[in-house]
Amino acid sequence: MQTPVRNGYMNEMRSYAGALLEKLDKLIERAEHDFIRRNMLYQRKIISADSTGVAADTLNPPPGVDWLILRVAVTGGANGQVAFYLNEAQPQNLIDGSFSNAAMDAWAPTGGGLYIPQGNTLVIRFFNQPVAQVCTCNFKIDEIYQNE
């Protein structure tokens, strides 16, 4: 008579242990995803300057994701500049840049990073570049998912 009760109790404990292990697996998977997202996500752009010495391109966060750009690295022509705008290259939309010498520069944006909400565009513009100069940008990005 004790055996069925003990077996029922043991089965219930196995069920709880299985559910607990499943939750732990999900937590580990989430932590790994967050670590990769915060430490290993980079967006790169390679742009060539046109005949006016301007190299321009854009980046957009994927749907449902905001970007927080934590680090910027650029290369371009000597004595050139680079500017980053939100949505369009207008003075009122300037959010960051390197204005002394973008030949090779890297920095962490002030204020905790550059915030690019979903549905918006990061506009990249290199100025005063030699014709056909290859300019590069490398952005370290933290993705912020809207459903978090």
Short mmCIF file of the C-alpha atoms (twelve columns), coordinates in Angstrom:
data_MODEL
# 
_entry.id   MODEL 
# 
loop_
_atom_site.group_PDB 
_atom_site.id 
_atom_site.type_symbol 
_atom_site.label_atom_id 
_atom_site.label_alt_id 
_atom_site.label_comp_id 
_atom_site.label_asym_id 
_atom_site.label_seq_id 
_atom_site.Cartn_x 
_atom_site.Cartn_y 
_atom_site.Cartn_z 
_atom_site.pdbx_PDB_model_num 
ATOM 1   C CA . MET A 1   0.000  0.000  0.000   1 
ATOM 2   C CA . GLN A 2   2.884  2.408  0.672   1 
ATOM 3   C CA . THR A 3   4.479  1.759  -2.699  1 
ATOM 4   C CA . PRO A 4   1.801  3.525  -4.845  1 
ATOM 5   C CA . VAL A 5   1.868  6.611  -2.593  1 
ATOM 6   C CA . ARG A 6   5.667  6.755  -2.673  1 
ATOM 7   C CA . ASN A 7   5.696  6.286  -6.464  1 
ATOM 8   C CA . GLY A 8   3.150  9.074  -6.861  1 
ATOM 9   C CA . TYR A 9   5.252  11.374 -4.699  1 
ATOM 10  C CA . MET A 10  8.420  10.502 -6.618  1 
ATOM 11  C CA . ASN A 11  6.702  11.110 -9.949  1 
ATOM 12  C CA . GLU A 12  5.513  14.478 -8.716  1 
ATOM 13  C CA . MET A 13  9.061  15.378 -7.597  1 
ATOM 14  C CA . ARG A 14  10.445 14.303 -11.001 1 
ATOM 15  C CA . SER A 15  7.873  16.534 -12.689 1 
ATOM 16  C CA . TYR A 16  8.864  19.525 -10.526 1 
ATOM 17  C CA . ALA A 17  12.564 18.854 -11.128 1 
ATOM 18  C CA . GLY A 18  11.953 18.628 -14.886 1 
ATOM 19  C CA . ALA A 19  10.080 21.945 -14.883 1 
ATOM 20  C CA . LEU A 20  12.833 23.566 -12.825 1 
ATOM 21  C CA . LEU A 21  15.544 22.317 -15.187 1 
ATOM 22  C CA . GLU A 22  13.566 23.588 -18.170 1 
ATOM 23  C CA . LYS A 23  13.359 27.057 -16.585 1 
ATOM 24  C CA . LEU A 24  17.071 27.008 -15.808 1 
ATOM 25  C CA . ASP A 25  17.835 26.104 -19.434 1 
ATOM 26  C CA . LYS A 26  15.762 29.074 -20.590 1 
ATOM 27  C CA . LEU A 27  17.558 31.407 -18.157 1 
ATOM 28  C CA . ILE A 28  20.957 30.195 -19.347 1 
ATOM 29  C CA . GLU A 29  19.916 30.619 -22.991 1 
ATOM 30  C CA . ARG A 30  18.680 34.159 -22.267 1 
ATOM 31  C CA . ALA A 31  21.885 35.088 -20.414 1 
ATOM 32  C CA . GLU A 32  23.993 33.788 -23.300 1 
ATOM 33  C CA . HIS A 33  21.880 35.738 -25.818 1 
ATOM 34  C CA . ASP A 34  22.196 38.932 -23.731 1 
ATOM 35  C CA . PHE A 35  25.960 38.482 -23.396 1 
ATOM 36  C CA . ILE A 36  26.386 38.095 -27.157 1 
ATOM 37  C CA . ARG A 37  24.024 40.989 -27.851 1 
ATOM 38  C CA . ARG A 38  25.862 43.345 -25.489 1 
ATOM 39  C CA . ASN A 39  29.433 42.302 -26.215 1 
ATOM 40  C CA . MET A 40  29.718 40.935 -29.711 1 
ATOM 41  C CA . LEU A 41  27.286 42.792 -31.968 1 
ATOM 42  C CA . TYR A 42  29.000 45.081 -34.459 1 
ATOM 43  C CA . GLN A 43  27.690 46.785 -37.583 1 
ATOM 44  C CA . ARG A 44  30.223 47.712 -40.244 1 
ATOM 45  C CA . LYS A 45  29.951 50.026 -43.231 1 
ATOM 46  C CA . ILE A 46  32.412 50.538 -46.078 1 
ATOM 47  C CA . ILE A 47  31.708 53.621 -48.204 1 
ATOM 48  C CA . SER A 48  33.573 55.267 -51.096 1 
ATOM 49  C CA . ALA A 49  33.735 59.033 -51.449 1 
ATOM 50  C CA . ASP A 50  32.154 60.561 -54.535 1 
ATOM 51  C CA . SER A 51  33.563 63.316 -56.772 1 
ATOM 52  C CA . THR A 52  32.568 65.986 -54.202 1 
ATOM 53  C CA . GLY A 53  34.554 64.295 -51.412 1 
ATOM 54  C CA . VAL A 54  31.455 63.043 -49.582 1 
ATOM 55  C CA . ALA A 55  30.850 59.435 -48.589 1 
ATOM 56  C CA . ALA A 56  27.360 58.752 -47.224 1 
ATOM 57  C CA . ASP A 57  25.312 55.750 -46.184 1 
ATOM 58  C CA . THR A 58  22.654 54.732 -43.651 1 
ATOM 59  C CA . LEU A 59  21.967 52.057 -41.044 1 
ATOM 60  C CA . ASN A 60  18.577 51.049 -39.668 1 
ATOM 61  C CA . PRO A 61  17.711 48.973 -36.602 1 
ATOM 62  C CA . PRO A 62  15.615 45.913 -37.452 1 
ATOM 63  C CA . PRO A 63  11.862 46.032 -36.687 1 
ATOM 64  C CA . GLY A 64  11.091 45.715 -32.982 1 
ATOM 65  C CA . VAL A 65  14.636 46.696 -31.968 1 
ATOM 66  C CA . ASP A 66  16.186 49.957 -30.759 1 
ATOM 67  C CA . TRP A 67  19.943 50.448 -30.957 1 
ATOM 68  C CA . LEU A 68  22.260 51.897 -28.389 1 
ATOM 69  C CA . ILE A 69  25.605 52.569 -30.091 1 
ATOM 70  C CA . LEU A 70  28.282 52.223 -27.430 1 
ATOM 71  C CA . ARG A 71  31.474 52.591 -29.474 1 
ATOM 72  C CA . VAL A 72  32.375 54.104 -32.853 1 
ATOM 73  C CA . ALA A 73  35.517 53.556 -34.937 1 
ATOM 74  C CA . VAL A 74  36.114 55.245 -38.305 1 
ATOM 75  C CA . THR A 75  38.774 55.448 -40.991 1 
ATOM 76  C CA . GLY A 76  38.906 57.874 -43.902 1 
ATOM 77  C CA . GLY A 77  41.137 60.393 -45.644 1 
ATOM 78  C CA . ALA A 78  43.557 62.610 -43.740 1 
ATOM 79  C CA . ASN A 79  41.986 65.824 -42.402 1 
ATOM 80  C CA . GLY A 80  38.492 64.603 -43.286 1 
ATOM 81  C CA . GLN A 81  35.510 64.677 -40.946 1 
ATOM 82  C CA . VAL A 82  32.615 62.351 -40.240 1 
ATOM 83  C CA . ALA A 83  29.200 63.199 -38.835 1 
ATOM 84  C CA . PHE A 84  26.273 61.071 -37.681 1 
ATOM 85  C CA . TYR A 85  22.688 62.258 -37.949 1 
ATOM 86  C CA . LEU A 86  19.311 60.901 -36.940 1 
ATOM 87  C CA . ASN A 87  17.080 60.386 -40.006 1 
ATOM 88  C CA . GLU A 88  18.536 63.075 -42.302 1 
ATOM 89  C CA . ALA A 89  21.754 65.036 -42.681 1 
ATOM 90  C CA . GLN A 90  20.562 68.358 -41.281 1 
ATOM 91  C CA . PRO A 91  22.351 70.433 -38.595 1 
ATOM 92  C CA . GLN A 92  19.467 70.027 -36.134 1 
ATOM 93  C CA . ASN A 93  19.722 66.218 -36.450 1 
ATOM 94  C CA . LEU A 94  23.465 65.945 -35.694 1 
ATOM 95  C CA . ILE A 95  24.043 63.398 -32.909 1 
ATOM 96  C CA . ASP A 96  27.828 62.807 -33.001 1 
ATOM 97  C CA . GLY A 97  30.942 62.915 -35.150 1 
ATOM 98  C CA . SER A 98  34.685 63.392 -35.476 1 
ATOM 99  C CA . PHE A 99  35.404 66.888 -36.729 1 
ATOM 100 C CA . SER A 100 39.165 67.247 -36.479 1 
ATOM 101 C CA . ASN A 101 40.612 64.238 -38.304 1 
ATOM 102 C CA . ALA A 102 38.618 61.164 -39.263 1 
ATOM 103 C CA . ALA A 103 41.610 59.460 -40.878 1 
ATOM 104 C CA . MET A 104 41.515 57.053 -37.945 1 
ATOM 105 C CA . ASP A 105 39.459 57.672 -34.846 1 
ATOM 106 C CA . ALA A 106 37.552 55.745 -32.207 1 
ATOM 107 C CA . TRP A 107 35.441 56.883 -29.290 1 
ATOM 108 C CA . ALA A 108 32.623 56.031 -26.935 1 
ATOM 109 C CA . PRO A 109 29.761 58.491 -27.481 1 
ATOM 110 C CA . THR A 110 29.017 60.689 -24.491 1 
ATOM 111 C CA . GLY A 111 25.811 60.373 -22.522 1 
ATOM 112 C CA . GLY A 112 25.784 56.577 -22.447 1 
ATOM 113 C CA . GLY A 113 25.665 56.040 -26.197 1 
ATOM 114 C CA . LEU A 114 23.771 57.034 -29.325 1 
ATOM 115 C CA . TYR A 115 20.130 55.950 -29.163 1 
ATOM 116 C CA . ILE A 116 18.580 54.981 -32.519 1 
ATOM 117 C CA . PRO A 117 14.907 54.004 -32.080 1 
ATOM 118 C CA . GLN A 118 13.295 51.458 -34.377 1 
ATOM 119 C CA . GLY A 119 11.907 53.020 -37.524 1 
ATOM 120 C CA . ASN A 120 14.656 55.668 -37.499 1 
ATOM 121 C CA . THR A 121 17.838 55.869 -39.536 1 
ATOM 122 C CA . LEU A 122 21.441 56.545 -38.616 1 
ATOM 123 C CA . VAL A 123 22.887 58.691 -41.409 1 
ATOM 124 C CA . ILE A 124 26.669 58.505 -41.873 1 
ATOM 125 C CA . ARG A 125 28.456 61.290 -43.788 1 
ATOM 126 C CA . PHE A 126 32.176 61.653 -44.331 1 
ATOM 127 C CA . PHE A 127 33.262 65.118 -45.546 1 
ATOM 128 C CA . ASN A 128 36.417 66.510 -47.196 1 
ATOM 129 C CA . GLN A 129 37.554 63.108 -48.426 1 
ATOM 130 C CA . PRO A 130 39.749 62.495 -51.476 1 
ATOM 131 C CA . VAL A 131 37.777 61.262 -54.498 1 
ATOM 132 C CA . ALA A 132 37.171 57.486 -54.279 1 
ATOM 133 C CA . GLN A 133 38.568 57.387 -50.715 1 
ATOM 134 C CA . VAL A 134 37.362 54.251 -48.947 1 
ATOM 135 C CA . CYS A 135 35.834 55.209 -45.600 1 
ATOM 136 C CA . THR A 136 34.828 52.720 -42.938 1 
ATOM 137 C CA . CYS A 137 32.671 52.757 -39.818 1 
ATOM 138 C CA . ASN A 138 32.439 50.128 -37.131 1 
ATOM 139 C CA . PHE A 139 29.714 50.446 -34.497 1 
ATOM 140 C CA . LYS A 140 29.472 48.421 -31.290 1 
ATOM 141 C CA . ILE A 141 25.757 48.129 -30.693 1 
ATOM 142 C CA . ASP A 142 23.541 46.989 -27.840 1 
ATOM 143 C CA . GLU A 143 20.164 45.893 -29.205 1 
ATOM 144 C CA . ILE A 144 17.159 46.754 -27.044 1 
ATOM 145 C CA . TYR A 145 14.182 44.588 -27.924 1 
ATOM 146 C CA . GLN A 146 10.780 46.275 -27.703 1 
ATOM 147 C CA . ASN A 147 9.136  43.267 -26.026 1 
ATOM 148 C CA . GLU A 148 11.589 43.195 -23.098 1 
# 
